[in-house]
Amino acid sequence: MKPVESSEFERNCADAAGAPDVYVTPVIRTVMNRSDWLILGALALIWGGAFFFIGVAVRHVPPLTYVWLRLTIAAAAMWLFLKFRRQQLGLPRQVWASIVVLALLNNALPFALFGWGQTHIASGLASILNATTPIWGVVVAHFLTHDERMSPRKIAGVLLGFGGVATMIGPSLLSNLGSSALAQLACVTASLSYALAAVWARRFKRIGVSPLSVTTGQLTAGALIMLPVSMIVDRPWTHAFPPLTAWGAIVALALLCTAFGYVLYFRLIDSAGATNALLVTLLVPPTAILLGGLFLGETLAPQDFLGLGLIALGLAAIDGRLLSAVAARRLPKAA
């Protein structure tokens, strides 16, 4: 992968969103406070449930149609919330190009890939693959920002994480590109898209756009993008009307996991930075695995748990706080 010069990347930021072409101070903050951790925990519960709801929805609704419905309902809810608060959207015209890119990277593409992927693999396995997002985030931030470069510790974490992914996909990737291997690759690609979106979203704080406005804008753009795509590809009128369980799952995805979840997520990016916000994906798999096992009858293979362990070790190395705490305990105390 060819590195992108920071000056070139910042110039693209300025063209798309009117942001300054040089960061005066670092954007990423490495230490989270108690409020940040509470938001992170809430997001883990909400987005762990999202994989369960996706598993229910895509059993009855084509994946692209499910994404369009999810984004449309979520966008409508955000507009109603803004009206209730008597608040304007507040997105300058020059920001909409960046909002459309964010909608593609953070909504349309990953939602569609995870939706299709979960028609072939368990929701718990999809959530484990989603846990590679912070690992991709380290790689993306190294090449596309100037204030978060790789260190030997982070490189080790990335290698462990990619080893975990290879363990889970297993020899099926090399011997037979069946639907399961392709579905897992789709989920990994979606995780890369989320990492790109997290770095892209950093610009909105610099230009004073609130998380509420960013959420509403990206969901609206995503719904408009997915409308013609779902109509052309899925032709939803040719499918049976979904049962109430599928509608309930889609509404829960739209209102709780998408609208409310993204407000919390962008608030966390504002306060703790993109890399810390991406750590939520490590906390999501246990919730998704538990719900999938209890309500969808899903089981995971032993290599899936081994892969999760390697990803967890990689994320611990990238984050560094756990390793620092262990090292501090081993240091001799001064007399």
Solvent accessible surface area in square Angstrom, and as a share of the most:
residue,aa,sasa,rsa
1,M,171,0.76
2,K,175,0.74
3,P,85,0.53
4,V,47,0.27
5,E,122,0.55
6,S,34,0.22
7,S,71,0.46
8,E,77,0.34
9,F,15,0.06
10,E,7,0.03
11,R,132,0.48
12,N,73,0.37
13,C,3,0.02
14,A,29,0.23
15,D,115,0.60
16,A,20,0.15
17,A,2,0.01
18,G,49,0.47
19,A,9,0.07
20,P,64,0.40
21,D,84,0.44
22,V,97,0.56
23,Y,16,0.06
24,V,130,0.75
25,T,77,0.45
26,P,100,0.63
27,V,34,0.20
28,I,24,0.12
29,R,93,0.34
30,T,97,0.56
31,V,102,0.59
32,M,12,0.05
33,N,81,0.41
34,R,199,0.73
35,S,63,0.41
36,D,3,0.02
37,W,117,0.41
38,L,126,0.62
39,I,26,0.13
40,L,2,0.01
41,G,30,0.29
42,A,38,0.30
43,L,0,0.00
44,A,8,0.06
45,L,125,0.62
46,I,19,0.10
47,W,37,0.13
48,G,0,0.00
49,G,8,0.08
50,A,6,0.05
51,F,12,0.05
52,F,34,0.14
53,F,46,0.19
54,I,8,0.04
55,G,6,0.06
56,V,25,0.14
57,A,0,0.00
58,V,15,0.09
59,R,148,0.54
60,H,84,0.38
61,V,5,0.03
62,P,22,0.14
63,P,27,0.17
64,L,35,0.18
65,T,7,0.04
66,Y,0,0.00
67,V,0,0.00
68,W,56,0.20
69,L,26,0.13
70,R,9,0.03
71,L,0,0.00
72,T,51,0.30
73,I,44,0.23
74,A,0,0.00
75,A,7,0.06
76,A,51,0.40
77,A,26,0.20
78,M,8,0.04
79,W,106,0.37
80,L,123,0.61
81,F,86,0.36
82,L,3,0.01
83,K,159,0.67
84,F,167,0.70
85,R,130,0.47
86,R,227,0.83
87,Q,62,0.28
88,Q,153,0.68
89,L,26,0.13
90,G,57,0.55
91,L,21,0.10
92,P,58,0.37
93,R,219,0.80
94,Q,108,0.48
95,V,1,0.00
96,W,78,0.27
97,A,59,0.46
98,S,0,0.00
99,I,0,0.00
100,V,61,0.35
101,V,52,0.30
102,L,0,0.00
103,A,0,0.00
104,L,77,0.38
105,L,36,0.18
106,N,3,0.02
107,N,0,0.00
108,A,6,0.04
109,L,78,0.39
110,P,0,0.00
111,F,7,0.03
112,A,16,0.13
113,L,39,0.19
114,F,5,0.02
115,G,0,0.00
116,W,92,0.32
117,G,0,0.00
118,Q,15,0.07
119,T,60,0.35
120,H,83,0.37
121,I,18,0.09
122,A,20,0.16
123,S,0,0.00
124,G,2,0.02
125,L,15,0.07
126,A,0,0.00
127,S,0,0.00
128,I,0,0.00
129,L,0,0.00
130,N,10,0.05
131,A,0,0.00
132,T,0,0.00
133,T,1,0.00
134,P,1,0.01
135,I,0,0.00
136,W,45,0.16
137,G,4,0.03
138,V,5,0.03
139,V,15,0.09
140,V,10,0.06
141,A,3,0.03
142,H,49,0.22
143,F,35,0.15
144,L,37,0.19
145,T,1,0.01
146,H,74,0.33
147,D,37,0.19
148,E,18,0.08
149,R,108,0.39
150,M,49,0.22
151,S,37,0.24
152,P,117,0.73
153,R,94,0.34
154,K,28,0.12
155,I,80,0.41
156,A,48,0.37
157,G,0,0.00
158,V,10,0.06
159,L,120,0.60
160,L,64,0.32
161,G,0,0.00
162,F,66,0.27
163,G,29,0.28
164,G,0,0.00
165,V,14,0.08
166,A,64,0.49
167,T,36,0.21
168,M,5,0.02
169,I,10,0.05
170,G,18,0.17
171,P,107,0.68
172,S,42,0.27
173,L,60,0.30
174,L,163,0.81
175,S,92,0.59
176,N,101,0.52
177,L,103,0.51
178,G,26,0.25
179,S,58,0.37
180,S,53,0.34
181,A,1,0.01
182,L,80,0.40
183,A,0,0.00
184,Q,10,0.05
185,L,61,0.31
186,A,10,0.08
187,C,0,0.00
188,V,16,0.09
189,T,64,0.37
190,A,0,0.00
191,S,0,0.00
192,L,52,0.26
193,S,3,0.02
194,Y,37,0.14
195,A,0,0.00
196,L,56,0.28
197,A,1,0.01
198,A,1,0.01
199,V,8,0.05
200,W,40,0.14
201,A,6,0.04
202,R,7,0.02
203,R,3,0.01
204,F,6,0.02
205,K,113,0.48
206,R,82,0.30
207,I,50,0.25
208,G,67,0.65
209,V,11,0.06
210,S,45,0.29
211,P,28,0.17
212,L,15,0.07
213,S,6,0.04
214,V,4,0.02
215,T,0,0.00
216,T,0,0.00
217,G,0,0.00
218,Q,0,0.00
219,L,0,0.00
220,T,28,0.16
221,A,7,0.05
222,G,0,0.00
223,A,11,0.08
224,L,120,0.60
225,I,45,0.23
226,M,7,0.03
227,L,72,0.36
228,P,65,0.41
229,V,55,0.32
230,S,0,0.00
231,M,52,0.23
232,I,132,0.67
233,V,95,0.54
234,D,21,0.11
235,R,127,0.46
236,P,30,0.19
237,W,164,0.58
238,T,78,0.45
239,H,92,0.41
240,A,91,0.70
241,F,162,0.68
242,P,21,0.13
243,P,58,0.36
244,L,157,0.78
245,T,90,0.52
246,A,0,0.00
247,W,66,0.23
248,G,41,0.39
249,A,5,0.04
250,I,0,0.00
251,V,57,0.33
252,A,24,0.18
253,L,0,0.00
254,A,0,0.00
255,L,80,0.40
256,L,79,0.39
257,C,0,0.00
258,T,0,0.00
259,A,5,0.04
260,F,99,0.41
261,G,0,0.00
262,Y,8,0.03
263,V,21,0.12
264,L,20,0.10
265,Y,11,0.04
266,F,9,0.04
267,R,126,0.46
268,L,0,0.00
269,I,13,0.07
270,D,40,0.21
271,S,41,0.26
272,A,0,0.00
273,G,3,0.03
274,A,4,0.03
275,T,24,0.14
276,N,6,0.03
277,A,0,0.00
278,L,8,0.04
279,L,15,0.08
280,V,2,0.01
281,T,9,0.05
282,L,48,0.24
283,L,71,0.35
284,V,0,0.00
285,P,0,0.00
286,P,80,0.50
287,T,29,0.17
288,A,0,0.00
289,I,38,0.19
290,L,110,0.55
291,L,42,0.21
292,G,1,0.01
293,G,37,0.36
294,L,118,0.59
295,F,135,0.56
296,L,25,0.12
297,G,64,0.61
298,E,39,0.17
299,T,123,0.72
300,L,33,0.16
301,A,37,0.28
302,P,113,0.71
303,Q,80,0.36
304,D,9,0.05
305,F,100,0.42
306,L,108,0.54
307,G,0,0.00
308,L,32,0.16
309,G,33,0.32
310,L,46,0.23
311,I,0,0.00
312,A,35,0.27
313,L,107,0.53
314,G,0,0.00
315,L,1,0.01
316,A,21,0.16
317,A,10,0.08
318,I,5,0.02
319,D,43,0.22
320,G,6,0.06
321,R,69,0.25
322,L,111,0.55
323,L,85,0.42
324,S,71,0.46
325,A,52,0.40
326,V,66,0.38
327,A,54,0.42
328,A,62,0.48
329,R,215,0.79
330,R,199,0.72
331,L,121,0.60
332,P,123,0.78
333,K,195,0.83
334,A,101,0.79
335,A,153,1.18
